[in-house]
Amino acid sequence: MKPLLLPLATVAAAVCLLAGPTPASAQAAPPAARATLRDAAGQTAGEARFTETAQGLSLDIEVRGLSPGQHGFHIHQHGECAPGPDAATGKIVPFGAAGPHFDPLHSRNHGHPSQPPAEAHGGDLPNLVVGADGRARLQAERPGIGLKPGPASVLGRTLVVHELPDDYRSDPAGNSGPRLLCGMIELAGEPPAGARHTFPGSNVFPEGIAVDETSGTAYVGSAAEGHLYKLEPGQPRAELLSLGGSPGRRAALGIRLDAHRRLWVAGGAEGTVALVDAASGRTLAVLKTPHSPHAFINDLALSADGHAYVTDSFRPVLFRARNVVDQPTQLEPWLDLGRTPIRYVSGETNLNGIVATPDGRYLLAMQSATGQLWRIDTRSQAVQPVQLDATLPHGDGLVLQGRELYVVRNVENEIVRVSLEPDYARGRVAQRLSSSRLRYPTTAALVRGQLQIVNSQLDKQKNPPPLLPFDVIQLPAP
């Protein structure tokens, strides 16, 4: 989690599993993307290919199985080809979740594709002309939009083909009728997407995740609203479990699930941890820290020694509470970090993600501001830096599987696998995973060899706006 806005990072051009740096030639290659177009029944009916040019976006589209004549098609704002409300009628229609036309410069005007994006939607494109055989192919260029990271990027958005021709005049969609085909625009070379869960709403900014390893059910919190969501295997849409906004849960950051079926939820600036029943969503208790205008409870770890350990990114204190049924209402200031080698950087995110080793002997905590990983002895309270062959600035959530530690780096849109020595005091970067599907990830959970990764988009809290819908994606663990 980052409480302060940070600059948007460069997104890698494809999924990469690397033991070292990417060759310069690969970095210089112009990005290319694709969209597989499917009808409402899920049948493939075409493909579009995209390349970045000096003028903007070059597009080559082929479709089949359509009625002869002209068909409008456009790049749409949202990254989901699911049913959703029609803007004019409010009725649920095929591909309504793709939203309105992509309009990166906020022209608020439907127009001709020859117009610059400042005067018309950047997603407005020429009509397709379908022949008697039901097929069409079109090559076109659209200036002002592209594939590189930034507000004008079409990556993660959708391409939609309509039933009628676009008249290039009528707002908001050129009177082009129902949506027939839809495809998400993704970088060429990406492997097929794994499971994806999406969230309703435009202000979710999901942050933490906990997974029931038995059922595969995941629980995710909203950093902006404090809501808790339940993600069931095989269900693409997240289900609201509990509304946020109550004292103790105006924000929901790091989350853990304990053996009593309680969710421990870090409350950020409130300086609290809420305990929530995972079945009903009812708040069972609110654990408090001493009041401070500088509090930021960020993440927590449930340890085999019977305690929960809690990081505060602004105050140099590690808090602790007993993990028992009759829960105390206070978090104990267990370790004064000012008396350890850890030095907090003023105004930055300090201790953030934290995990406990399987035996509960050690804690591993990431200091986002410096990229330093720390080992904390739960018996002696001794603190020492973990000696790695690389620093990991912007390290956020941590996942520990045996001696393999997965570090989620938010700004870099990267997951790093670190192989640790048996004493957890040393390690090396073994692999790195990056993907165009990562959008300021904050944390992850590992289930059956798959990483469930939370795309927070916390860098989009102001401008540019987030790419909807918010999601949790699944990628193979590197």
LOZAVO-123649 format. One line per field, with one value per residue (C-alpha): chain; residue number from 1; x, y, z; residue in one letter. Coordinates in nm, 4 decimals. Example, Ala and Ser with C-alpha at 12.3 -4.5 7.8 and 13.67 -1.06 7.14 Angstrom:
2
ch <- A;A
i <- 1;2
px <- 1.2300;1.3670
py <- -0.4500;-0.1060
pz <- 0.7800;0.7140
aa <- a;s
REM end
This chain:
478
ch <- A;A;A;A;A;A;A;A;A;A;A;A;A;A;A;A;A;A;A;A;A;A;A;A;A;A;A;A;A;A;A;A;A;A;A;A;A;A;A;A;A;A;A;A;A;A;A;A;A;A;A;A;A;A;A;A;A;A;A;A;A;A;A;A;A;A;A;A;A;A;A;A;A;A;A;A;A;A;A;A;A;A;A;A;A;A;A;A;A;A;A;A;A;A;A;A;A;A;A;A;A;A;A;A;A;A;A;A;A;A;A;A;A;A;A;A;A;A;A;A;A;A;A;A;A;A;A;A;A;A;A;A;A;A;A;A;A;A;A;A;A;A;A;A;A;A;A;A;A;A;A;A;A;A;A;A;A;A;A;A;A;A;A;A;A;A;A;A;A;A;A;A;A;A;A;A;A;A;A;A;A;A;A;A;A;A;A;A;A;A;A;A;A;A;A;A;A;A;A;A;A;A;A;A;A;A;A;A;A;A;A;A;A;A;A;A;A;A;A;A;A;A;A;A;A;A;A;A;A;A;A;A;A;A;A;A;A;A;A;A;A;A;A;A;A;A;A;A;A;A;A;A;A;A;A;A;A;A;A;A;A;A;A;A;A;A;A;A;A;A;A;A;A;A;A;A;A;A;A;A;A;A;A;A;A;A;A;A;A;A;A;A;A;A;A;A;A;A;A;A;A;A;A;A;A;A;A;A;A;A;A;A;A;A;A;A;A;A;A;A;A;A;A;A;A;A;A;A;A;A;A;A;A;A;A;A;A;A;A;A;A;A;A;A;A;A;A;A;A;A;A;A;A;A;A;A;A;A;A;A;A;A;A;A;A;A;A;A;A;A;A;A;A;A;A;A;A;A;A;A;A;A;A;A;A;A;A;A;A;A;A;A;A;A;A;A;A;A;A;A;A;A;A;A;A;A;A;A;A;A;A;A;A;A;A;A;A;A;A;A;A;A;A;A;A;A;A;A;A;A;A;A;A;A;A;A;A;A;A;A;A;A;A;A;A;A;A;A;A;A;A;A;A;A;A;A;A;A;A;A;A;A;A;A;A;A;A;A;A;A;A;A;A;A;A;A;A;A
i <- 1;2;3;4;5;6;7;8;9;10;11;12;13;14;15;16;17;18;19;20;21;22;23;24;25;26;27;28;29;30;31;32;33;34;35;36;37;38;39;40;41;42;43;44;45;46;47;48;49;50;51;52;53;54;55;56;57;58;59;60;61;62;63;64;65;66;67;68;69;70;71;72;73;74;75;76;77;78;79;80;81;82;83;84;85;86;87;88;89;90;91;92;93;94;95;96;97;98;99;100;101;102;103;104;105;106;107;108;109;110;111;112;113;114;115;116;117;118;119;120;121;122;123;124;125;126;127;128;129;130;131;132;133;134;135;136;137;138;139;140;141;142;143;144;145;146;147;148;149;150;151;152;153;154;155;156;157;158;159;160;161;162;163;164;165;166;167;168;169;170;171;172;173;174;175;176;177;178;179;180;181;182;183;184;185;186;187;188;189;190;191;192;193;194;195;196;197;198;199;200;201;202;203;204;205;206;207;208;209;210;211;212;213;214;215;216;217;218;219;220;221;222;223;224;225;226;227;228;229;230;231;232;233;234;235;236;237;238;239;240;241;242;243;244;245;246;247;248;249;250;251;252;253;254;255;256;257;258;259;260;261;262;263;264;265;266;267;268;269;270;271;272;273;274;275;276;277;278;279;280;281;282;283;284;285;286;287;288;289;290;291;292;293;294;295;296;297;298;299;300;301;302;303;304;305;306;307;308;309;310;311;312;313;314;315;316;317;318;319;320;321;322;323;324;325;326;327;328;329;330;331;332;333;334;335;336;337;338;339;340;341;342;343;344;345;346;347;348;349;350;351;352;353;354;355;356;357;358;359;360;361;362;363;364;365;366;367;368;369;370;371;372;373;374;375;376;377;378;379;380;381;382;383;384;385;386;387;388;389;390;391;392;393;394;395;396;397;398;399;400;401;402;403;404;405;406;407;408;409;410;411;412;413;414;415;416;417;418;419;420;421;422;423;424;425;426;427;428;429;430;431;432;433;434;435;436;437;438;439;440;441;442;443;444;445;446;447;448;449;450;451;452;453;454;455;456;457;458;459;460;461;462;463;464;465;466;467;468;469;470;471;472;473;474;475;476;477;478
px <- 0.0000;0.1174;-0.0440;0.1214;0.0775;0.3826;0.4785;0.3446;0.5991;0.6851;0.4957;0.6928;0.6087;0.5170;0.5228;0.8882;1.0509;1.4031;1.7164;1.8852;1.8205;1.6247;1.8460;1.8508;1.7238;1.4121;1.3503;1.3734;1.1220;0.8019;0.5066;0.2399;-0.0992;-0.3942;-0.7636;-0.9559;-1.3143;-1.5958;-1.9717;-2.2086;-2.2060;-1.8267;-1.7547;-1.4451;-1.5434;-1.2352;-0.9063;-0.7440;-0.3721;-0.2243;0.1190;0.2667;0.3796;0.5214;0.1748;-0.0162;-0.1918;-0.1971;-0.4795;-0.5495;-0.8856;-1.0504;-1.4053;-1.6349;-1.9928;-2.1478;-2.4301;-2.3203;-2.2911;-2.1248;-2.0603;-1.9268;-1.6495;-1.4700;-1.2212;-1.4163;-1.3142;-1.3360;-1.1485;-1.4338;-1.6391;-1.9296;-2.2981;-2.3641;-2.6027;-2.6749;-2.6001;-2.9228;-3.1769;-3.0132;-3.0995;-2.8395;-2.7048;-2.4271;-2.0833;-2.2343;-1.9535;-1.7108;-1.8446;-1.8391;-1.5923;-1.2314;-1.1888;-0.8428;-0.8481;-1.2046;-1.3413;-1.6905;-1.7757;-1.8392;-1.6901;-1.5032;-1.1789;-0.9997;-1.0517;-0.7775;-0.8505;-0.8929;-1.2018;-1.3482;-1.3262;-0.9829;-1.1617;-1.3649;-1.2680;-1.3763;-1.6677;-1.6055;-1.7460;-1.8608;-1.8955;-2.1536;-1.9423;-1.9794;-1.6145;-1.4324;-1.0774;-0.9647;-0.6352;-0.6430;-0.4369;-0.5588;-0.3355;-0.3137;-0.3540;-0.1138;0.0224;0.2823;0.1976;0.0045;-0.3438;-0.3644;-0.2784;-0.5416;-0.3918;-0.6437;-0.9355;-1.1812;-1.2570;-1.6297;-1.8015;-2.1599;-2.4600;-2.5113;-2.2850;-2.1445;-2.2927;-1.9960;-2.2341;-2.4715;-2.3531;-2.2480;-2.1860;-2.2750;-2.6118;-2.4268;-2.6697;-2.6197;-2.2775;-2.2054;-1.8388;-1.5930;-1.2291;-0.9823;-0.6678;-0.3578;0.0088;0.1079;0.3140;0.1234;0.0198;-0.3547;-0.4995;-0.5738;-0.8695;-0.9732;-1.2070;-1.3519;-1.5132;-1.8223;-1.7716;-1.5236;-1.3689;-1.2709;-0.8890;-0.8418;-0.5363;-0.4992;-0.5936;-0.6352;-0.7191;-0.8806;-0.6499;-0.9102;-1.1934;-0.9940;-1.2221;-1.0375;-1.1149;-1.0107;-1.0413;-1.0969;-0.8325;-1.0652;-1.3971;-1.3157;-1.5501;-1.4672;-1.5297;-1.5479;-1.4048;-1.5320;-1.3455;-1.5084;-1.7078;-1.5634;-1.7401;-1.6470;-1.9283;-1.9667;-1.9189;-1.9267;-1.9692;-1.6859;-1.7054;-1.7560;-1.4992;-1.2028;-1.2644;-1.2790;-0.9979;-0.9140;-0.5463;-0.3563;-0.5802;-0.5207;-0.7577;-0.7072;-0.8097;-1.1173;-1.2465;-1.1819;-1.0409;-0.7802;-0.8014;-0.5423;-0.7146;-0.4507;-0.4658;-0.7163;-0.4422;-0.6664;-0.7105;-1.0658;-1.1616;-1.4437;-1.6354;-1.5500;-1.8916;-2.1253;-1.9071;-1.9918;-1.7284;-1.6294;-1.3735;-1.1631;-0.8066;-0.6598;-0.3150;-0.2346;-0.3944;-0.1615;-0.2096;0.0746;-0.0603;-0.0697;-0.1428;-0.0515;-0.0098;0.0021;0.1253;-0.0311;0.2496;0.2711;0.3760;0.0113;0.0419;-0.0476;0.2307;0.1297;0.3325;0.2876;0.4392;0.4727;0.5421;0.8581;0.6759;0.5900;0.2606;0.1409;-0.1774;-0.2568;-0.4542;-0.7211;-1.0977;-1.1523;-0.9593;-0.8052;-0.9031;-0.5541;-0.2530;0.0621;0.3581;0.5828;0.9023;1.0400;1.2037;1.3952;1.6182;1.6928;1.8938;1.5727;1.5660;1.2332;1.2360;1.0180;0.7132;0.7702;0.6168;0.8416;0.7632;0.4897;0.4414;0.5194;0.5175;0.6084;0.8265;0.6434;0.7784;0.6985;1.0618;1.1184;0.9294;1.0295;0.9273;0.9760;1.0701;0.9214;1.1092;1.4537;1.3911;1.5479;1.4120;1.4446;1.4517;1.3029;1.3484;1.0208;1.2047;1.4900;1.3495;1.6845;1.6598;1.8998;1.8931;1.8458;2.1485;2.0222;2.1971;1.9580;1.7515;1.3791;1.2440;0.8645;0.8392;0.4884;0.3105;0.5027;0.4175;0.6334;0.6239;0.8884;1.2042;1.0755;0.9657;0.7522;0.7903;0.5243;0.6743;0.3950;0.5562;0.7550;0.4525;0.6684;0.6728;1.0183;1.0942;1.3695;1.5329;1.6293;1.8896;1.7696;1.8311;1.6388;1.9327;2.0527;1.8984;1.9170;1.6777;1.5910;1.3255;1.1222;0.7730;0.6266;0.3140;0.1029;-0.1830;-0.0191;-0.1508;0.0204;-0.0072;0.0059;0.0009;-0.0709;-0.1649;-0.0293;-0.2719;-0.1859;0.1075;-0.0874;-0.0433;-0.3651;-0.2452;-0.4309;-0.4200;-0.4755;-0.4201;-0.3457;-0.1388;-0.4681;-0.6434;-0.6483;-0.5447;-0.5518;-0.8553;-0.8252;-0.8855;-1.2138;-1.3048;-1.0677;-0.9476;-0.7523;-0.5683;-0.4084;-0.0613;0.1626;0.4102;0.7592
py <- 0.0000;0.3554;0.6385;0.8984;0.9272;0.8128;0.8503;0.6028;0.3366;0.1927;-0.1298;-0.4193;-0.5132;-0.8755;-1.1354;-1.1985;-1.4544;-1.3258;-1.4073;-1.0925;-0.7695;-0.7638;-0.7222;-0.3697;-0.4955;-0.6395;-0.3156;-0.1165;-0.3294;-0.1351;-0.2675;-0.4711;-0.5833;-0.7982;-0.8421;-1.1623;-1.0681;-1.2899;-1.2744;-1.2801;-1.6614;-1.6633;-1.7775;-1.6315;-1.4099;-1.2052;-1.0602;-0.7187;-0.6430;-0.3154;-0.1600;0.1627;0.4108;0.7607;0.8892;0.6931;0.3572;0.1351;-0.1188;-0.4229;-0.5911;-0.8983;-1.0156;-1.2876;-1.4010;-1.0536;-0.9308;-0.7577;-0.3805;-0.1248;-0.1779;0.0761;-0.0277;0.1586;0.1312;0.1442;0.2784;-0.0256;-0.3535;-0.6023;-0.7808;-0.8665;-0.7710;-0.4291;-0.1333;0.0546;0.4239;0.5384;0.2916;0.1455;-0.2034;-0.4792;-0.5467;-0.7665;-0.6097;-0.3153;-0.3454;-0.2218;0.1231;0.4317;0.5177;0.5731;0.9501;1.0152;1.3925;1.4333;1.5769;1.4577;1.4493;1.1639;1.2423;1.1247;0.9263;1.1868;1.4387;1.4684;1.3170;1.6649;1.7105;1.3583;1.0344;0.8790;0.5464;0.6532;0.4404;0.4004;0.1760;-0.1840;-0.2859;-0.6482;-0.8341;-1.0870;-1.3629;-1.2043;-1.1058;-0.7751;-0.6540;-0.2993;-0.1295;0.2122;0.4552;0.6625;0.9479;1.0503;0.7050;0.4136;0.1233;0.2907;0.3487;0.6665;0.8170;0.7547;0.3835;0.1428;-0.1581;-0.3277;-0.1568;-0.3179;-0.3181;-0.3444;-0.4052;-0.2808;-0.3876;-0.0599;0.1903;0.4827;0.8143;1.0059;1.2669;1.1300;1.1353;0.9262;0.6368;0.7416;0.5635;0.2412;0.0130;-0.3027;-0.4404;-0.7611;-0.8464;-0.7556;-0.8246;-0.7025;-0.5343;-0.7057;-0.7074;-0.9634;-1.2425;-1.2521;-1.6061;-1.6651;-1.4895;-1.6996;-1.6508;-1.2911;-1.1412;-0.7953;-0.5511;-0.3346;0.0361;0.3036;0.3824;0.0382;0.0608;-0.2936;-0.3414;-0.6569;-1.0219;-1.3320;-1.6782;-1.9790;-2.2490;-2.5216;-2.3681;-2.1256;-1.8390;-1.5063;-1.1939;-0.8498;-0.5058;-0.1605;0.0969;0.3859;0.2680;0.0015;-0.2502;-0.6208;-0.8472;-1.2233;-1.3868;-1.7377;-1.9776;-1.9863;-1.6679;-1.3761;-1.1043;-1.0148;-1.0299;-0.7608;-0.9183;-0.6151;-0.2412;-0.0230;0.3212;0.2195;0.3157;0.0865;0.0167;0.3342;0.1733;-0.1949;-0.2576;-0.5725;-0.8736;-1.2097;-1.5022;-1.6916;-2.0380;-1.8898;-1.7781;-1.4137;-1.1579;-0.9267;-0.6010;-0.3205;0.0176;0.2623;0.6158;0.5217;0.3271;0.0248;-0.3401;-0.4693;-0.8312;-0.9389;-1.2661;-1.4180;-1.5813;-1.2951;-0.9871;-0.8714;-0.6701;-0.8628;-0.6255;-0.3197;-0.3236;0.0210;0.1763;0.4971;0.7928;0.9730;1.2025;1.0111;0.6568;0.4262;0.0624;-0.1111;-0.4883;-0.7755;-1.1305;-1.4140;-1.6093;-1.9658;-1.8186;-1.7177;-1.3469;-1.1044;-0.8596;-0.5291;-0.2738;0.1021;0.2755;0.6188;0.5417;0.3372;0.0841;-0.2809;-0.3619;-0.6987;-0.8659;-1.2138;-1.4244;-1.5578;-1.5917;-1.3268;-1.0632;-0.7672;-0.4267;-0.2761;-0.3394;-0.3647;-0.1488;-0.4548;-0.3227;0.0316;0.0331;0.3511;0.1320;-0.1047;-0.0662;0.0285;0.4002;0.5448;0.7892;1.0905;1.1271;0.7909;0.4455;0.2523;-0.0905;-0.2324;-0.6020;-0.8522;-1.2338;-1.4874;-1.7923;-2.1260;-2.1913;-1.8376;-1.7707;-1.4841;-1.2045;-1.0714;-0.7116;-0.4932;-0.1264;0.0216;0.3522;0.1921;-0.1467;-0.3202;-0.6501;-0.6993;-1.0098;-0.9724;-1.2390;-1.2875;-1.4287;-1.1836;-0.8875;-0.8705;-0.6975;-0.7378;-0.6631;-0.9602;-0.9657;-0.9746;-0.9281;-0.6421;-0.3816;-0.3827;-0.0255;0.0020;-0.3515;-0.3870;-0.7126;-1.0310;-1.3991;-1.6673;-2.0275;-2.2304;-2.0324;-1.8731;-1.5141;-1.3296;-0.9509;-0.7389;-0.4133;-0.1669;0.1121;-0.1335;-0.3580;-0.6535;-0.9689;-1.0776;-1.4270;-1.4294;-1.7575;-1.7348;-1.9255;-2.1561;-1.8840;-1.6250;-1.3852;-1.4011;-1.4547;-1.3885;-1.2689;-1.5848;-1.4610;-1.1572;-1.1517;-0.8526;-0.8265;-0.5638;-0.7019;-0.5724;-0.2304;-0.1022;-0.4357;-0.4132;-0.7706;-1.1303;-1.4727;-1.8072;-2.0936;-2.4187;-2.2688;-1.9635;-1.6078;-1.4150;-1.0575;-0.7452;-0.4648;-0.1654;0.1193;0.3417;0.5601;0.6550;0.7989;1.1410;1.1671;0.9849;0.7868;0.4110;0.1576;-0.0096;-0.2579;-0.3030;-0.6611;-0.9421;-1.1488;-1.4911;-1.5591;-1.8656;-1.8235;-1.7690
pz <- 0.0000;-0.0674;0.1285;-0.0966;-0.4732;-0.6666;-1.0349;-1.2890;-1.3761;-1.7131;-1.7798;-1.9261;-2.2824;-2.2098;-1.9367;-1.8615;-1.6339;-1.5973;-1.4041;-1.5309;-1.7230;-2.0480;-2.3572;-2.4979;-2.8342;-2.6706;-2.4847;-2.8086;-3.0000;-3.0766;-2.8794;-3.0533;-2.9256;-3.0227;-2.9474;-3.0101;-3.0969;-2.9691;-2.9921;-2.6954;-2.7015;-2.6673;-3.0221;-3.1887;-3.4822;-3.5611;-3.4547;-3.4445;-3.4393;-3.3143;-3.3525;-3.2225;-3.4915;-3.4907;-3.5844;-3.3226;-3.3367;-3.6446;-3.6550;-3.8730;-3.8100;-3.9616;-3.8810;-4.0083;-3.9682;-3.9830;-4.2029;-4.5270;-4.5132;-4.2868;-3.9173;-3.6722;-3.4368;-3.1614;-2.8777;-2.5522;-2.2145;-1.9878;-1.9836;-1.9642;-2.2340;-2.0064;-1.9995;-1.8528;-1.8544;-2.1753;-2.1213;-2.2886;-2.1481;-1.8383;-1.9613;-1.9363;-2.2855;-2.4301;-2.3728;-2.1851;-1.9295;-2.1986;-2.1189;-2.3418;-2.6163;-2.5118;-2.4758;-2.3279;-2.3874;-2.2589;-2.5825;-2.4820;-2.8515;-3.0896;-3.4278;-3.7327;-3.6918;-3.9037;-3.6220;-3.3586;-3.0161;-2.8688;-3.0880;-3.0908;-2.8966;-2.9352;-2.9780;-3.2844;-3.5881;-3.9538;-4.0429;-4.1396;-4.4789;-4.4669;-4.7961;-4.9054;-4.7511;-4.4060;-4.3907;-4.3659;-4.3291;-4.2569;-4.1926;-4.0303;-3.8249;-3.5328;-3.4152;-3.0533;-2.8964;-2.8661;-2.6664;-2.4481;-2.0812;-2.0145;-2.0383;-2.4150;-2.3934;-2.5266;-2.3462;-2.1225;-2.2955;-2.5352;-2.9074;-2.9894;-3.3262;-3.3651;-3.5716;-3.7618;-3.9398;-3.7462;-3.8663;-3.7135;-3.5706;-3.3089;-2.9483;-2.7751;-3.0187;-3.3717;-3.3636;-3.4393;-3.2600;-3.0508;-2.9681;-3.1590;-3.0941;-2.8216;-2.7393;-2.4784;-2.6118;-2.4730;-2.5644;-2.8259;-2.6756;-2.3474;-2.2494;-2.2177;-1.9152;-1.6085;-1.3790;-1.3278;-1.0703;-1.1303;-0.8877;-0.9305;-0.8808;-0.9813;-0.6403;-0.5095;-0.5274;-0.3878;-0.1704;0.0408;-0.0095;0.2062;0.0708;0.2320;0.0966;0.1519;-0.0504;-0.2662;-0.1580;-0.1455;0.0549;-0.0703;0.0880;-0.0588;0.0318;-0.0567;0.0897;0.3469;0.1822;0.1998;-0.0979;-0.1380;-0.4512;-0.5177;-0.7516;-1.0945;-1.0315;-1.2322;-1.0325;-0.6743;-0.4182;-0.1527;0.1908;0.4197;0.3709;0.4919;0.6465;1.0091;1.2750;1.2401;0.8731;0.6734;0.4746;0.4283;0.3547;0.4535;0.5286;0.6951;0.7669;1.0938;1.2131;1.3843;1.0415;1.1241;0.8862;1.0360;0.8405;0.8622;0.8836;0.7551;0.8935;1.1650;1.3389;1.3874;1.2972;1.2535;1.3135;1.0810;1.0649;0.7259;0.6912;0.7831;0.7336;1.0869;1.2733;1.5864;1.7361;1.6634;1.7949;1.8506;1.8710;2.0624;1.8852;1.6450;1.3434;1.1789;1.2082;0.9077;0.9919;0.6690;0.6896;0.9370;0.9795;1.1790;1.3410;1.4695;1.8062;1.8607;1.7805;1.5060;1.4152;1.2589;1.0589;1.0732;0.7705;0.9362;1.3037;1.3788;1.5931;1.5347;1.7059;1.8310;1.9553;2.0811;1.8354;2.0735;2.0795;2.3492;2.1629;2.3507;2.2167;2.2152;1.9963;2.2050;2.0911;2.0900;1.9306;1.9183;1.5745;1.6603;1.8762;1.5873;1.2645;1.0805;1.0012;0.8907;0.5985;0.6748;0.4503;0.2800;0.3116;0.5479;0.6911;0.4736;0.3831;0.6579;0.6828;0.9504;0.8925;0.9269;1.2778;1.3966;1.4851;1.2432;1.0741;0.7327;0.6688;0.3618;0.3902;0.0743;0.0856;0.0841;-0.0764;0.2249;0.3558;0.7335;0.9543;1.3027;1.5699;1.7593;2.0622;2.1119;1.9089;1.7286;1.3897;1.1003;0.7259;0.4969;0.2695;-0.0913;-0.4236;-0.5104;-0.3319;-0.4035;-0.3800;-0.3726;-0.2363;-0.1010;-0.0148;0.0633;0.0116;0.1776;0.0565;0.2373;0.1721;-0.1489;-0.0906;-0.3473;-0.3296;-0.4989;-0.6306;-0.6971;-0.9007;-1.1120;-1.1870;-1.0943;-0.8804;-0.7641;-0.6365;-0.3760;-0.2712;0.0963;0.2961;0.5790;0.8399;0.6305;0.6740;0.3137;-0.0259;-0.3968;-0.6639;-0.8564;-1.1006;-1.1948;-1.3394;-1.5194;-1.7302;-1.9008;-1.6892;-1.3704;-1.2704;-0.9578;-0.7741;-0.3962;-0.2746;-0.3680;-0.2363;-0.3529;-0.4112;-0.5893;-0.7761;-0.8898;-0.7681;-0.7061;-0.7584;-0.6474;-0.9056;-0.6795;-0.9315;-0.6315;-0.8646;-1.0363;-0.7300;-0.8962;-1.2612;-1.4916;-1.3743;-1.3133;-1.5869;-1.4969;-1.3793;-1.0886;-1.0765;-0.9147;-1.1719;-1.1648;-1.3015;-1.2663;-0.9834;-1.1261
aa <- m;k;p;l;l;l;p;l;a;t;v;a;a;a;v;c;l;l;a;g;p;t;p;a;s;a;q;a;a;p;p;a;a;r;a;t;l;r;d;a;a;g;q;t;a;g;e;a;r;f;t;e;t;a;q;g;l;s;l;d;i;e;v;r;g;l;s;p;g;q;h;g;f;h;i;h;q;h;g;e;c;a;p;g;p;d;a;a;t;g;k;i;v;p;f;g;a;a;g;p;h;f;d;p;l;h;s;r;n;h;g;h;p;s;q;p;p;a;e;a;h;g;g;d;l;p;n;l;v;v;g;a;d;g;r;a;r;l;q;a;e;r;p;g;i;g;l;k;p;g;p;a;s;v;l;g;r;t;l;v;v;h;e;l;p;d;d;y;r;s;d;p;a;g;n;s;g;p;r;l;l;c;g;m;i;e;l;a;g;e;p;p;a;g;a;r;h;t;f;p;g;s;n;v;f;p;e;g;i;a;v;d;e;t;s;g;t;a;y;v;g;s;a;a;e;g;h;l;y;k;l;e;p;g;q;p;r;a;e;l;l;s;l;g;g;s;p;g;r;r;a;a;l;g;i;r;l;d;a;h;r;r;l;w;v;a;g;g;a;e;g;t;v;a;l;v;d;a;a;s;g;r;t;l;a;v;l;k;t;p;h;s;p;h;a;f;i;n;d;l;a;l;s;a;d;g;h;a;y;v;t;d;s;f;r;p;v;l;f;r;a;r;n;v;v;d;q;p;t;q;l;e;p;w;l;d;l;g;r;t;p;i;r;y;v;s;g;e;t;n;l;n;g;i;v;a;t;p;d;g;r;y;l;l;a;m;q;s;a;t;g;q;l;w;r;i;d;t;r;s;q;a;v;q;p;v;q;l;d;a;t;l;p;h;g;d;g;l;v;l;q;g;r;e;l;y;v;v;r;n;v;e;n;e;i;v;r;v;s;l;e;p;d;y;a;r;g;r;v;a;q;r;l;s;s;s;r;l;r;y;p;t;t;a;a;l;v;r;g;q;l;q;i;v;n;s;q;l;d;k;q;k;n;p;p;p;l;l;p;f;d;v;i;q;l;p;a;p
REM end
